[in-house]
Each structure stands twice: as structure tokens, then as C-alpha cells.
Amino acid sequence: MDIRPALEAFEGPMGTQAVVTEPWVKPISTQIIWLGPLEEESPIGTEYAKRGARELMAVRKDEVPELQRGSIINAAGPPRDIVRDWQVDSITRSDRDYFFAVVVPKTAGM
């Protein structure tokens, strides 16, 4: 029995409209949930290395049946709710309802 609270309860107050674009697939309009910045430990000696903002988001599987590295998600996101393109860097896990994706801001040339 799964006793975790369902993320659907958070979609209304915390959900953000988004458009997911996979290569060679029609864009899909959906709602995502921002789960916060990804906290990572820095290996010794890399304290000053340039690291981009990495965020964790939940993407609904019933609306987006496939999500892969490199997919583009257009959504308002942290830190100032500016609509921009985010690129999926990795999928940390998935359950029956959601993909949990690590995303980075897409920059020109990516």
C-alpha cells in the first residue's frame, strides 16, 4: 500500500502550465510541479567550478507518456517565474503517475 500523498493534491496550488516538446513529436500541453532546486555535493577541488541551476520537476505520465534526456519543457519556473525553455538533463526516477526530471535552463546552442 502506497502511503505517500498524491501529487495531484498539489497540482492546483503549485502546478505550472507547461509545453513538453520531444524530438519529432507534436508538443504536448500539460501541468508540471516544481519540486525545488537540486542540492548536490561538490567533489573536493570543484568548489569554484561553474555549475548551472538544476531544478527538479514532476511531469504527468498520463499526458506525457514518454520523457527523455534532451526534451524541452517550456514553463514558468524558478527563481522569478519567468517563462523559458528548460532542457531535461536526466530522469531521476518515475512512478506510475509521474516522471521526476532534473532540468537545466536551455541556453542558445544547447
TIRO-2110 file (N, C-alpha, C; in Angstrom, 1 decimal):
// TIRO-2110
0.8, -1.2, 0.0, N, 1, A
0.0, 0.0, 0.0, CA, 1, A
0.9, 1.2, 0.0, C, 1, A
0.6, 2.2, -0.9, N, 2, A
1.4, 3.4, -1.0, CA, 2, A
0.8, 4.4, -0.1, C, 2, A
1.5, 4.9, 0.9, N, 3, A
1.0, 5.9, 1.8, CA, 3, A
1.5, 7.3, 1.6, C, 3, A
2.3, 7.5, 0.5, N, 4, A
2.7, 8.8, 0.1, CA, 4, A
1.5, 9.6, -0.3, C, 4, A
1.5, 11.0, 0.0, N, 5, A
0.4, 11.8, -0.5, CA, 5, A
0.5, 11.9, -2.0, C, 5, A
-0.7, 11.9, -2.7, N, 6, A
-0.7, 12.0, -4.1, CA, 6, A
-0.3, 13.4, -4.6, C, 6, A
0.5, 13.5, -5.6, N, 7, A
0.9, 14.8, -6.1, CA, 7, A
-0.2, 15.6, -6.7, C, 7, A
-1.3, 14.9, -7.1, N, 8, A
-2.5, 15.6, -7.7, CA, 8, A
-3.0, 16.7, -6.7, C, 8, A
-2.9, 16.4, -5.4, N, 9, A
-3.3, 17.4, -4.5, CA, 9, A
-2.6, 18.7, -4.6, C, 9, A
-1.3, 18.7, -5.1, N, 10, A
-0.5, 19.9, -5.2, CA, 10, A
-0.6, 20.5, -6.6, C, 10, A
-1.2, 19.9, -7.6, N, 11, A
-1.2, 20.4, -8.9, CA, 11, A
-2.0, 21.7, -9.0, C, 11, A
-3.1, 21.9, -8.3, N, 12, A
-3.8, 23.1, -8.4, CA, 12, A
-3.0, 24.3, -7.8, C, 12, A
-2.7, 24.3, -6.5, N, 13, A
-2.0, 25.4, -6.0, CA, 13, A
-0.5, 25.5, -6.4, C, 13, A
0.2, 24.4, -6.7, N, 14, A
1.6, 24.5, -7.0, CA, 14, A
1.9, 24.2, -8.5, C, 14, A
0.9, 23.7, -9.2, N, 15, A
1.2, 23.3, -10.6, CA, 15, A
1.4, 24.5, -11.5, C, 15, A
2.2, 24.2, -12.6, N, 16, A
2.5, 25.3, -13.6, CA, 16, A
2.2, 24.7, -14.9, C, 16, A
1.5, 25.5, -15.8, N, 17, A
1.3, 25.1, -17.1, CA, 17, A
2.6, 25.0, -17.9, C, 17, A
2.7, 24.0, -18.7, N, 18, A
4.0, 23.7, -19.5, CA, 18, A
3.7, 23.1, -20.8, C, 18, A
4.6, 23.2, -21.7, N, 19, A
4.5, 22.6, -23.0, CA, 19, A
5.8, 21.7, -23.2, C, 19, A
5.6, 20.4, -23.4, N, 20, A
6.7, 19.5, -23.5, CA, 20, A
6.9, 19.2, -25.0, C, 20, A
8.2, 19.3, -25.4, N, 21, A
8.5, 19.0, -26.8, CA, 21, A
9.6, 18.0, -26.9, C, 21, A
9.2, 16.8, -27.5, N, 22, A
10.1, 15.7, -27.7, CA, 22, A
10.6, 15.8, -29.2, C, 22, A
11.8, 15.4, -29.5, N, 23, A
12.2, 15.4, -30.9, CA, 23, A
11.2, 14.6, -31.8, C, 23, A
10.7, 15.1, -32.9, N, 24, A
9.9, 14.5, -33.8, CA, 24, A
8.5, 14.2, -33.3, C, 24, A
8.0, 14.9, -32.2, N, 25, A
6.7, 14.6, -31.7, CA, 25, A
6.0, 16.0, -31.5, C, 25, A
4.7, 16.0, -31.8, N, 26, A
3.9, 17.2, -31.6, CA, 26, A
4.0, 17.7, -30.1, C, 26, A
4.2, 19.0, -29.9, N, 27, A
4.3, 19.5, -28.5, CA, 27, A
3.0, 19.1, -27.7, C, 27, A
3.2, 18.8, -26.4, N, 28, A
2.2, 18.4, -25.5, CA, 28, A
2.0, 19.4, -24.4, C, 28, A
0.8, 19.9, -24.3, N, 29, A
0.4, 20.9, -23.2, CA, 29, A
0.1, 20.0, -21.9, C, 29, A
0.7, 20.4, -20.8, N, 30, A
0.5, 19.7, -19.6, CA, 30, A
0.7, 20.6, -18.4, C, 30, A
0.7, 20.0, -17.2, N, 31, A
1.0, 20.7, -16.0, CA, 31, A
2.1, 20.0, -15.3, C, 31, A
3.1, 20.8, -14.8, N, 32, A
4.2, 20.2, -14.1, CA, 32, A
4.2, 20.8, -12.7, C, 32, A
5.0, 20.1, -11.8, N, 33, A
5.1, 20.6, -10.4, CA, 33, A
6.6, 20.8, -10.1, C, 33, A
7.0, 22.0, -9.8, N, 34, A
8.3, 22.3, -9.4, CA, 34, A
8.6, 21.7, -8.0, C, 34, A
9.6, 20.9, -7.8, N, 35, A
9.9, 20.3, -6.5, CA, 35, A
11.1, 20.9, -5.8, C, 35, A
11.7, 21.9, -6.5, N, 36, A
12.8, 22.6, -5.9, CA, 36, A
14.1, 22.5, -6.5, C, 36, A
15.1, 23.3, -6.1, N, 37, A
16.4, 23.1, -6.7, CA, 37, A
17.1, 21.8, -6.2, C, 37, A
17.9, 21.3, -7.1, N, 38, A
18.6, 20.1, -6.8, CA, 38, A
19.9, 20.4, -5.9, C, 38, A
19.9, 19.8, -4.8, N, 39, A
21.1, 20.0, -3.9, CA, 39, A
22.1, 18.9, -4.2, C, 39, A
23.3, 19.3, -4.6, N, 40, A
24.3, 18.4, -4.9, CA, 40, A
25.6, 18.7, -4.1, C, 40, A
26.3, 17.6, -3.7, N, 41, A
27.6, 17.8, -3.1, CA, 41, A
28.6, 18.0, -4.2, C, 41, A
29.5, 18.9, -3.9, N, 42, A
30.6, 19.2, -4.8, CA, 42, A
31.8, 18.3, -4.5, C, 42, A
32.4, 17.6, -5.5, N, 43, A
33.6, 16.9, -5.2, CA, 43, A
34.7, 17.8, -4.7, C, 43, A
35.6, 17.3, -3.9, N, 44, A
36.8, 18.1, -3.4, CA, 44, A
37.5, 18.7, -4.6, C, 44, A
37.8, 20.0, -4.5, N, 45, A
38.5, 20.7, -5.5, CA, 45, A
37.7, 21.3, -6.6, C, 45, A
36.4, 21.2, -6.5, N, 46, A
35.5, 21.7, -7.6, CA, 46, A
34.6, 22.8, -7.0, C, 46, A
34.9, 23.4, -5.9, N, 47, A
34.1, 24.4, -5.2, CA, 47, A
33.9, 25.6, -6.1, C, 47, A
34.8, 25.9, -7.0, N, 48, A
34.7, 27.1, -7.8, CA, 48, A
34.4, 26.8, -9.2, C, 48, A
34.1, 25.6, -9.5, N, 49, A
33.7, 25.2, -10.9, CA, 49, A
32.3, 25.8, -11.2, C, 49, A
32.1, 26.2, -12.5, N, 50, A
30.8, 26.8, -12.9, CA, 50, A
29.8, 25.7, -12.9, C, 50, A
28.7, 25.9, -12.3, N, 51, A
27.6, 24.9, -12.3, CA, 51, A
26.3, 25.7, -12.5, C, 51, A
25.5, 25.2, -13.4, N, 52, A
24.3, 25.8, -13.7, CA, 52, A
23.2, 25.4, -12.7, C, 52, A
22.1, 26.2, -12.8, N, 53, A
21.0, 25.9, -11.9, CA, 53, A
20.3, 24.6, -12.4, C, 53, A
20.1, 23.7, -11.5, N, 54, A
19.5, 22.4, -11.8, CA, 54, A
18.3, 22.3, -10.9, C, 54, A
17.1, 22.1, -11.5, N, 55, A
15.9, 22.0, -10.8, CA, 55, A
15.2, 20.6, -11.0, C, 55, A
14.4, 20.3, -10.0, N, 56, A
13.7, 19.0, -10.1, CA, 56, A
12.2, 19.3, -10.3, C, 56, A
11.6, 18.6, -11.3, N, 57, A
10.2, 18.8, -11.6, CA, 57, A
9.5, 17.4, -11.7, C, 57, A
8.2, 17.4, -11.5, N, 58, A
7.4, 16.2, -11.7, CA, 58, A
6.6, 16.5, -13.0, C, 58, A
6.5, 15.5, -13.9, N, 59, A
5.8, 15.6, -15.2, CA, 59, A
4.8, 14.5, -15.2, C, 59, A
3.5, 14.8, -15.5, N, 60, A
2.5, 13.8, -15.5, CA, 60, A
2.7, 12.8, -16.6, C, 60, A
2.6, 11.5, -16.3, N, 61, A
2.7, 10.5, -17.3, CA, 61, A
1.4, 10.3, -18.1, C, 61, A
0.3, 10.6, -17.6, N, 62, A
-1.0, 10.4, -18.3, CA, 62, A
-1.1, 11.4, -19.5, C, 62, A
-0.4, 12.5, -19.4, N, 63, A
-0.4, 13.5, -20.5, CA, 63, A
0.9, 13.4, -21.3, C, 63, A
2.0, 13.1, -20.7, N, 64, A
3.3, 13.0, -21.4, CA, 64, A
3.8, 11.5, -21.2, C, 64, A
3.4, 10.6, -22.1, N, 65, A
3.7, 9.2, -21.9, CA, 65, A
5.2, 8.8, -22.0, C, 65, A
6.0, 9.7, -22.6, N, 66, A
7.4, 9.4, -22.8, CA, 66, A
8.2, 10.7, -22.5, C, 66, A
9.2, 10.7, -21.7, N, 67, A
10.1, 11.8, -21.5, CA, 67, A
11.5, 11.3, -21.5, C, 67, A
12.4, 12.0, -22.2, N, 68, A
13.7, 11.5, -22.4, CA, 68, A
14.7, 12.7, -22.2, C, 68, A
15.9, 12.3, -22.0, N, 69, A
17.0, 13.4, -21.9, CA, 69, A
17.0, 14.2, -23.2, C, 69, A
17.1, 15.5, -23.0, N, 70, A
17.2, 16.4, -24.1, CA, 70, A
15.8, 17.0, -24.5, C, 70, A
14.7, 16.5, -23.9, N, 71, A
13.4, 17.0, -24.2, CA, 71, A
13.4, 18.5, -23.7, C, 71, A
12.6, 19.3, -24.3, N, 72, A
12.5, 20.7, -24.0, CA, 72, A
11.1, 20.9, -23.3, C, 72, A
11.1, 21.6, -22.2, N, 73, A
9.9, 21.9, -21.4, CA, 73, A
9.8, 23.4, -21.3, C, 73, A
8.8, 24.0, -21.9, N, 74, A
8.6, 25.5, -21.8, CA, 74, A
7.6, 25.8, -20.6, C, 74, A
8.1, 26.4, -19.6, N, 75, A
7.3, 26.7, -18.4, CA, 75, A
7.9, 27.9, -17.6, C, 75, A
7.0, 28.5, -16.9, N, 76, A
7.4, 29.5, -15.9, CA, 76, A
8.1, 28.8, -14.8, C, 76, A
9.3, 29.2, -14.4, N, 77, A
10.0, 28.5, -13.4, CA, 77, A
10.8, 29.4, -12.5, C, 77, A
11.4, 28.7, -11.5, N, 78, A
12.2, 29.5, -10.5, CA, 78, A
13.4, 30.2, -11.2, C, 78, A
13.9, 31.2, -10.7, N, 79, A
13.6, 31.8, -9.4, CA, 79, A
12.5, 32.9, -9.5, C, 79, A
12.2, 33.4, -10.7, N, 80, A
11.3, 34.6, -10.7, CA, 80, A
10.1, 34.3, -11.6, C, 80, A
9.7, 33.1, -11.8, N, 81, A
8.5, 32.8, -12.6, CA, 81, A
8.6, 33.3, -14.0, C, 81, A
9.7, 33.3, -14.6, N, 82, A
9.9, 33.8, -16.0, CA, 82, A
9.7, 32.5, -16.9, C, 82, A
8.9, 32.7, -17.9, N, 83, A
8.7, 31.6, -18.8, CA, 83, A
9.9, 31.4, -19.7, C, 83, A
10.4, 30.2, -19.7, N, 84, A
11.6, 29.9, -20.5, CA, 84, A
11.6, 28.5, -20.9, C, 84, A
12.6, 28.1, -21.7, N, 85, A
12.8, 26.7, -22.1, CA, 85, A
13.7, 26.0, -21.1, C, 85, A
13.3, 24.8, -20.6, N, 86, A
14.2, 24.0, -19.7, CA, 86, A
14.5, 22.7, -20.5, C, 86, A
15.7, 22.2, -20.4, N, 87, A
16.1, 21.0, -21.0, CA, 87, A
16.2, 19.9, -20.0, C, 87, A
15.7, 18.7, -20.3, N, 88, A
15.8, 17.6, -19.4, CA, 88, A
17.2, 17.1, -19.4, C, 88, A
17.8, 17.1, -18.3, N, 89, A
19.2, 16.6, -18.1, CA, 89, A
19.2, 15.1, -17.8, C, 89, A
18.3, 14.7, -16.9, N, 90, A
18.1, 13.3, -16.6, CA, 90, A
16.8, 13.1, -15.9, C, 90, A
16.4, 11.8, -15.9, N, 91, A
15.2, 11.4, -15.2, CA, 91, A
15.7, 10.6, -13.9, C, 91, A
15.4, 11.2, -12.8, N, 92, A
15.9, 10.6, -11.6, CA, 92, A
15.2, 9.3, -11.2, C, 92, A
13.9, 9.4, -11.4, N, 93, A
13.0, 8.2, -11.2, CA, 93, A
11.7, 8.4, -11.8, C, 93, A
10.9, 7.4, -11.8, N, 94, A
9.5, 7.6, -12.2, CA, 94, A
8.6, 6.6, -11.4, C, 94, A
7.4, 6.9, -11.3, N, 95, A
6.4, 6.0, -10.7, CA, 95, A
5.3, 5.9, -11.6, C, 95, A
4.2, 5.3, -11.2, N, 96, A
3.1, 5.1, -12.1, CA, 96, A
2.4, 6.3, -12.7, C, 96, A
2.6, 7.5, -11.9, N, 97, A
1.9, 8.7, -12.3, CA, 97, A
2.9, 9.8, -12.9, C, 97, A
4.1, 9.8, -12.4, N, 98, A
5.0, 10.9, -12.8, CA, 98, A
6.4, 10.5, -13.2, C, 98, A
7.0, 11.4, -14.0, N, 99, A
8.4, 11.3, -14.3, CA, 99, A
9.0, 12.4, -13.3, C, 99, A
10.1, 12.1, -12.7, N, 100, A
10.8, 13.1, -11.9, CA, 100, A
12.1, 13.5, -12.7, C, 100, A
12.1, 14.7, -13.2, N, 101, A
13.2, 15.1, -14.2, CA, 101, A
14.0, 16.2, -13.6, C, 101, A
15.3, 16.1, -13.8, N, 102, A
16.3, 17.1, -13.5, CA, 102, A
16.4, 18.0, -14.8, C, 102, A
16.1, 19.3, -14.6, N, 103, A
16.1, 20.2, -15.8, CA, 103, A
17.1, 21.3, -15.5, C, 103, A
17.6, 21.8, -16.7, N, 104, A
18.5, 23.0, -16.6, CA, 104, A
18.0, 24.0, -17.6, C, 104, A
18.2, 25.3, -17.3, N, 105, A
17.8, 26.3, -18.3, CA, 105, A
18.4, 26.1, -19.7, C, 105, A
17.6, 26.1, -20.7, N, 106, A
18.2, 25.9, -22.1, CA, 106, A
18.8, 27.2, -22.5, C, 106, A
20.0, 27.1, -23.0, N, 107, A
20.7, 28.3, -23.5, CA, 107, A
21.0, 28.2, -25.0, C, 107, A
21.2, 29.3, -25.6, N, 108, A
21.5, 29.2, -27.1, CA, 108, A
22.6, 28.2, -27.4, C, 108, A
22.4, 27.4, -28.4, N, 109, A
23.4, 26.5, -28.8, CA, 109, A
23.3, 25.1, -28.1, C, 109, A
22.4, 24.9, -27.2, N, 110, A
22.3, 23.6, -26.5, CA, 110, A
21.4, 22.7, -27.3, C, 110, A
END
